[in-house]
Amino acid sequence: MLVGSTLPRVLWRELAHQDAPPLLLLAQLVVLVGLTGLDATRPVRGYVVLLVGMVAGDDAYLVVRSTAAWQTWSAHAPDYKRLFIDPFFELLPSAGVALTLIGSRLTRADLSLVVGDLSQRLRIGRFALTWRVATLLVALILAGPLLVQLSFTVGPDSSALPRVVPLVPAALIFAGLNAFLEEFRFRAAPLARLVPALGAGHALLVTSVLFGVGHYYGHPSGPSGVLLAAIAGWLLGLAMRGTGGIAAPWLIHGFQDVLIFAAVVMAET
């Protein structure tokens, strides 16, 4: 999982103070492809292949971002516009993951690409809540630490809140698409591959760490962002497993993305 994550690129950038060279990205793919041929990885081979598709899609995304056209536009565009465009580029790694599922015989239900049953209960000690209630509670619980983290890393100006109002439709489009694509490639597909081999507990741990590491340069960002995203990933995975569908984690995730979009808009000078 770490080989297929953004960790190699993060380490290179932090230690060498420059973007990872194409050779490193190619090396990730070579190592992952090599792992698919080992007997030791046979139980999770489908997941390793999934990582190949994800990394290949990420590499294609980086190629697009390196073009002169993108660099020129990005240099003059405000942060919130770049953020809005980002999920459309995320179609590339998501497509890479989707391609690895061809011929897998996994159904939509196996992949949690159904609404799910929100009447299922989340049990916490003696208490039990339906996921209709738990979805709202988890969304609000995650929002608190996220807003604190964004206040330090993004620096939104509370007096700029009126600027967000006309951009609410853009915020909802961004949040809806970004949340769905990330839930698909970081949770739905990986859990379908890992749970049969590792069990739900270990599968949730692996997917949560992958989700966390992927946010080092995102929102939330930095080491605290990785930790926060990993915890959020575990709760989102719990919601997906608990309901058997994508609706609950998509709603929780989407709410956080609306807050992120609003914070970026409010930070514009």
N, C-alpha and C positions, 0 to 999 in steps of 0.2 A: 504493500500500500504506500509506504513512504517513497519508494522508487518511482511510483506512478503519480505522486503528489507534486505540488509546487515546491516542496522542500529543497530539492537540488538547486532550483533557480533562485530561491530565497537566499540560500547559503552563499551561492556565487555572488549575488548582487551585494550582500552585506559584507562579505570578506574581500571581494575584488573591487567593489564600488563601481561596478558597471553591469549592464544587462548580460544575462547568460548568452554565450555564443551558440550559434546553430549546432555546433558539434556536441554540446552538452545535451541539447534537446534530442538530437539523433541518438545519443548514447542511452538516454532514457528508454527510447523505443527499442533499441537493440537488446538491452538488458531484459526488458519486459517480454519481448518475443522469445528470448532465450529461456526465460523462466517457464514459458508455456510448455516447453519440451521436457521438463524435469518430472520424474515420477513423484517427487515430494509435493509438487503443486497440483497433482491430478485432482484432488478433491475440490480445489478452488480454481481450477483452470478457467472456468467460465468467467470468474471475476478478474483474473489476470488479463484475459482477452478484452474484457470490458475496459480495463485500465489502458490497454493499448489504444482502443478507440477513443478514449477520453483524451489521452496525451496527444494523439495525432490531431484531434480536433482543436485542442489548445494551441498546438504548434501552427495550425492553419490560421487560427485567430491572431497569433503573434505576427505572422507573415503579413496579414492584412493591415495590422496596426503599424507595421514598419514601412508601408508604402508612402511615397511622397504626398499623395493626395490626402491620406489620413493625417499625416504629420502636419500638413499645412492647415487643414481644417481644425485639428485638435489644438493647435497653438493659439487660435483666436476664439475658440468656442468656450463658453462658460462651463464650469464644472458640472452643473446640473444637466446640460445638454449632452455632455460626454457620458454621464451616468445613464441618461435615458436611452442612448444608443447601445449601450453595453449589452443588454439582454439579447438584442438582435444578433450580435456577434456570438453570443453564447449558444446560438443555434448550431454552431459548428461542432463544439465538443459534445453537445447533446445528440447531434446527428451521428457523431462517431460512436457514441454509446449505443444508439438505436440500431446501427448497422450490425453491432456484435450480437444483437438479439435475434437476428434472422436465423431461422432454423433451430432455435432453442426450444421450441414447443412450450415456452412460458406463455400463459394466458394473461389477459388484462388483469384478472383477479390475482394471479401470482405476482404480477408487477405492481399491485396496488393502484392500478390506473382505473379505479372505480371510485364512486363517491365514498363508499364505506358506511358502516353502521354507527352513527353518532349516539345511538341509544346504549351502546356498550359502556361498561363502567370502568373507571379508573379507580383502583383501590389504593388508599393510602392509610395503612394501619387499620383502624376500625371504621374509617370513613370511606365512602364510595360515591363518586360523582359520575354522572353521565358525561360523555365526551362533548355533548352540547354545552354543558357548563364548563367543563375542564378546558375546552378550546379557548373560551373567552378568558379564563383565569390564567392559563399558560401564556397567552398573548400579552396580557397586562403585566404578568410577572417578569417576562423577558424584556418588556419595554423599558422598565425602570433602569436596570444596569446599562442597557443600550444607550439610552439618552444621556446618562452620566458619561459613558465612554465617548460618545459623539461630541459632548460639550468640550472635551479636552482635545480630541483629534481633529474635529471638523471646525469647531468654534462657531456655532450658529448664533446669530444676533436675534434675541427674542423680539426686538422692536421691528424686525423685518418680517414678522409673521404675515402681514397683509400681502406680501409678495407671493406667498404660497397659494392663496385662494384661486387666482386665475389658472394656476398650474395643477389644480387637483385632478383634472382628467388625465394629464400626462403622468402624474404620480400613480394613479390607479392602473394605467396601462403598464408602466414600468414595473410596479409591484406585482401585478397579476402574471405578467410574462416571466419576469425574473424568478419569482417564487416557484412557478410551475416547472421551469426548466431545471432549476437547482434541485427541487424535490425529486425530479425524474432521475437526473444523473448522479446525484450524491446519495439518494436514499432508495427510491423505488426499485431501480434496476440493480444496484449493488446488494440490497437486502435480499432480493429474489435469488441472487446468486450465492450469497454467503450463508443465509440462515440454514438451508439444508445441510451445509457442510460444517458450520461452526456452532450452530445454535443461536438463538435470538440475542442473548447477552453479549457474546463476543462479536457478533455481526454489528450490533449497535455501536459497540466501542470502536471498531475499525472504521465504520462509516462516519462516526462523529469526529474522529481525529482527522480524517481526510477532509471533511468539511471545514474544520477549524483551521488547519494549515493553509487551506485555499483562500483564507481571508486575510492573510498577513498583509497584503497590499490592497485589501478591499475595504469594505465598511461592514462591521467594525474592523479596525486595522491594528497592526503591531502585535506584540506578545499578548497584551490584554485582550485584543480583538480575537486572537486565535483561541484563547481560553473561553471567552464568551461565546464564540461561534461553536466551539466544540460542545459546550453545555447545551446550547440551543439545539444543536444537531441531535444530541441524545434525546432531548424532549420531543423534538419533531419526529424522530424515529419511533419513539414510544407511542406517539399519537398515530402514526401510520400503522404500526403493528396492532395497537389497541382497537382501532376502528376497521382495519382491513382495507383502508382506502386512502386516497390522497387529499380529500376535502379538508379534513382537520389540520394536517400540517401545512397545506397550502394557505389556508386562512390565517393561521398563526404567523407563518413566514411572511405572507403578504402584508400583514399589519406592520411588522418590523420594517419592511422595505418602504412603506409609505412614510414612516418616521425618518428613515435614512434620506429619502428624497427631499423631504421637507427641510431637514437639517442642512443639506447641501445647498438648497436654494437660499435659506436664511443666512448662510455663510458668505454668499456672494457679496463682493464690495462694489 
